[in-house]
Amino acid sequence: MGFRSPRSYTLLSVGAAVSTMVIKLAAWRLTGSVGLYSDALESLVNLAAALGAFWALTLAARPADREHNYGHFKAEYFSSGLESALIVLAALLILQSAFGRLLNPQPLQQVGLGLMLSLLATALNGLVAVLLLRASRRFDSITLRADGQHLLTDVWTSLGVVVSLVLVPLTGLTVLDPLVAIAVAANILFTGWQLLRETASGLMDRSLAEPDQQRLARLLAARSGDQVAFHAVRTRVAGSRRFVSLHVLVPGHWSVQRGHDFCSALEHDIAAALPRSHVLTHLEPIEDPSAWNDDGFQWDGDQVAARGSASR
């Protein structure tokens, strides 16, 4: 199953969130399980997150304009930030209900039917989570990755609730139901913290991932030599886009046309090695001492091999 854009996958996520929320709420009403109630609340978070993801990806797809020369790609981080906040809110609501039930345990009703409904919702979430995570790699989208990871977390927490539904009737320990809900809340909080860290890292203009930096280093090392060097290499990531800037040092006797052609070919090669990249080069004569003023670092072949990357 495949769609042409990340936004189409968010619509799939919206549909799954609505369906699983209805199923889990029905299971909760039938059984009275606070564990199922916590699971249903997380599906409500899934719905809000999917709607936020659709908005963010719609905004991120807009072309660059006068006020946003580099495009709107960072809008994806607003979606993952919103999802982090909603996850924390859901966890607090779950903890409130769980502690109340912990102080006042109650027997569960119609466990068999509730169990079947919970397993149905879990299977649906698992399928959509796999599709979203595959799509996140295809489109290199933090929004789809966050949504997929959240749904996958929902699958594991749902399985925990299912275990409690089985154990409570077998053991007669009604206290297991709120204890599982508390464990679900802790797991949700952990997921929210991870998403929040990734969102903050993206908003702080983090550099390319290490494998991408190594790929860039190898490409530049292959083009370095006695007459060509590189320095002031900088990279950053904004949503699904990569940005690379660097100074290209060539002999001063080269013609403007030759230097331009070399930089154009280099930009093309970098963009091919790092898809969805915006590459900016600055041409300088290698004989000019001021060309080495940026941290005094010359990115030639030997230094690339020793250091790996000059990306900051």
KOLSESE-549825 format. One line per 2 residues: number of its first residue (from 1); for each residue x, y, z of C-alpha. Coordinates in steps of 0.25 Angstrom, whole numbers, plus 5000, padded with zeros to 4 digits. Layout:
NUM) X Y Z  ...;
! end
This chain:
1) 5000 5000 5000  5006 5013 4996;
3) 5002 5028 4995  5008 5039 4987;
5) 5010 5049 4998  5012 5049 5014;
7) 4999 5056 5016  4991 5044 5010;
9) 4997 5035 5021  4992 5045 5032;
11) 4978 5043 5026  4980 5028 5028;
13) 4985 5031 5042  4972 5040 5045;
15) 4963 5029 5040  4970 5018 5049;
17) 4970 5027 5061  4955 5030 5060;
19) 4952 5015 5058  4961 5010 5069;
21) 4955 5021 5079  4941 5016 5076;
23) 4945 5002 5078  4953 5004 5091;
25) 4942 5013 5097  4932 5002 5094;
27) 4941 4992 5101  4943 5001 5113;
29) 4928 5003 5114  4925 4988 5114;
31) 4936 4984 5124  4938 4996 5133;
33) 4953 4994 5132  4961 5007 5135;
35) 4972 5000 5126  4963 5001 5114;
37) 4959 5015 5118  4974 5019 5118;
39) 4975 5012 5104  4963 5019 5099;
41) 4969 5033 5104  4982 5030 5096;
43) 4974 5028 5083  4968 5041 5086;
45) 4982 5047 5086  4985 5039 5073;
47) 4974 5046 5066  4978 5060 5071;
49) 4993 5057 5067  4988 5052 5053;
51) 4980 5064 5051  4992 5073 5055;
53) 5001 5064 5046  4992 5067 5034;
55) 4992 5082 5037  5007 5082 5038;
57) 5010 5074 5026  5001 5083 5018;
59) 5008 5095 5023  5022 5089 5021;
61) 5018 5086 5006  5016 5101 5003;
63) 5027 5106 4994  5037 5117 4999;
65) 5032 5131 4999  5038 5145 5002;
67) 5036 5143 5017  5041 5129 5017;
69) 5052 5128 5007  5056 5114 5012;
71) 5042 5108 5011  5033 5104 5022;
73) 5039 5090 5025  5041 5093 5040;
75) 5025 5093 5042  5027 5078 5044;
77) 5033 5080 5057  5021 5087 5062;
79) 5013 5075 5059  5023 5066 5067;
81) 5023 5076 5078  5008 5077 5079;
83) 5008 5062 5080  5018 5062 5091;
85) 5009 5071 5099  4996 5063 5096;
87) 5003 5050 5101  5007 5057 5114;
89) 4993 5061 5116  4987 5048 5113;
91) 4997 5041 5123  4992 5051 5134;
93) 4978 5047 5131  4981 5033 5132;
95) 4988 5034 5145  4977 5041 5151;
97) 4967 5030 5147  4977 5019 5151;
99) 4980 5024 5165  4965 5026 5167;
101) 4962 5012 5163  4974 5007 5171;
103) 4968 5013 5184  4954 5007 5180;
105) 4956 4994 5172  4944 4989 5164;
107) 4941 4976 5157  4941 4975 5142;
109) 4929 4972 5133  4928 4965 5120;
111) 4943 4962 5119  4942 4953 5107;
113) 4935 4963 5098  4944 4974 5103;
115) 4956 4966 5100  4952 4963 5086;
117) 4949 4978 5083  4963 4982 5089;
119) 4970 4972 5080  4963 4977 5068;
121) 4967 4991 5071  4981 4987 5074;
123) 4983 4980 5061  4978 4992 5053;
125) 4987 5001 5060  4999 4991 5058;
127) 4996 4991 5043  4995 5006 5042;
129) 5008 5008 5050  5016 4999 5041;
131) 5011 5007 5028  5014 5020 5035;
133) 5028 5016 5039  5031 5011 5025;
135) 5026 5024 5019  5034 5032 5029;
137) 5047 5025 5023  5042 5027 5009;
139) 5039 5042 5011  5049 5045 5022;
141) 5038 5051 5030  5039 5053 5045;
143) 5024 5055 5046  5021 5042 5040;
145) 5032 5035 5049  5026 5042 5061;
147) 5012 5037 5058  5016 5023 5054;
149) 5025 5022 5067  5013 5027 5075;
151) 5004 5017 5069  5014 5006 5071;
153) 5015 5010 5086  4999 5009 5086;
155) 5000 4995 5081  5009 4991 5093;
157) 5001 4998 5103  4988 4991 5098;
159) 4995 4978 5099  4998 4981 5113;
161) 4983 4984 5116  4979 4971 5109;
163) 4988 4964 5118  4982 4970 5130;
165) 4968 4967 5125  4972 4952 5125;
167) 4979 4952 5138  4968 4959 5146;
169) 4958 4948 5144  4968 4937 5146;
171) 4974 4943 5159  4963 4951 5165;
173) 4972 4962 5167  4965 4974 5162;
175) 4976 4983 5166  4984 4978 5154;
177) 4975 4987 5145  4979 5001 5151;
179) 4993 4996 5152  4994 4993 5137;
181) 4988 5007 5134  4999 5013 5142;
183) 5009 5005 5134  5002 5010 5122;
185) 5003 5024 5126  5018 5023 5129;
187) 5021 5017 5116  5013 5028 5109;
189) 5021 5039 5117  5034 5032 5112;
191) 5029 5033 5098  5025 5048 5099;
193) 5039 5051 5105  5046 5044 5093;
195) 5038 5052 5083  5040 5065 5091;
197) 5055 5063 5091  5055 5060 5076;
199) 5046 5072 5073  5055 5082 5081;
201) 5067 5076 5074  5061 5079 5060;
203) 5057 5093 5064  5072 5096 5069;
205) 5076 5093 5055  5084 5080 5057;
207) 5094 5075 5047  5092 5064 5038;
209) 5091 5050 5044  5105 5043 5045;
211) 5103 5034 5033  5100 5046 5024;
213) 5112 5053 5029  5121 5042 5026;
215) 5115 5041 5012  5117 5056 5010;
217) 5132 5054 5015  5135 5043 5006;
219) 5129 5051 4994  5138 5063 4997;
221) 5150 5055 5000  5149 5048 4986;
223) 5149 5062 4980  5160 5068 4989;
225) 5174 5070 4984  5186 5079 4981;
227) 5178 5089 4974  5164 5087 4981;
229) 5160 5088 4996  5148 5090 5004;
231) 5145 5097 5017  5134 5104 5025;
233) 5125 5092 5023  5112 5094 5030;
235) 5099 5085 5030  5086 5086 5036;
237) 5073 5078 5036  5059 5084 5035;
239) 5048 5074 5034  5050 5066 5022;
241) 5060 5075 5016  5075 5076 5017;
243) 5083 5088 5016  5098 5088 5012;
245) 5107 5100 5011  5122 5100 5008;
247) 5134 5108 5003  5141 5103 4990;
249) 5155 5106 4989  5161 5105 4975;
251) 5174 5111 4968  5172 5126 4965;
253) 5176 5125 4951  5164 5117 4948;
255) 5153 5124 4939  5140 5128 4945;
257) 5133 5118 4936  5142 5107 4940;
259) 5140 5110 4955  5125 5111 4953;
261) 5124 5098 4945  5132 5091 4956;
263) 5123 5096 4967  5110 5093 4959;
265) 5115 5078 4957  5119 5078 4972;
267) 5105 5083 4976  5098 5073 4967;
269) 5107 5061 4973  5104 5065 4987;
271) 5089 5066 4984  5089 5052 4978;
273) 5096 5046 4990  5087 5053 5000;
275) 5073 5054 4994  5064 5066 4997;
277) 5077 5075 5000  5079 5090 4997;
279) 5093 5092 4994  5100 5105 4994;
281) 5115 5107 4990  5124 5119 4991;
283) 5136 5120 4982  5150 5125 4987;
285) 5164 5125 4982  5172 5115 4989;
287) 5184 5124 4989  5177 5135 4998;
289) 5181 5133 5012  5168 5140 5017;
291) 5161 5128 5011  5166 5120 5023;
293) 5160 5129 5034  5148 5121 5037;
295) 5153 5113 5049  5166 5111 5041;
297) 5161 5097 5036  5164 5092 5023;
299) 5156 5080 5018  5165 5073 5009;
301) 5166 5058 5007  5175 5054 5018;
303) 5167 5063 5028  5154 5057 5024;
305) 5159 5043 5026  5164 5047 5040;
307) 5153 5056 5045  5141 5049 5037;
309) 5133 5062 5035  5134 5077 5038;
311) 5119 5079 5039  5115 5088 5050;
! end
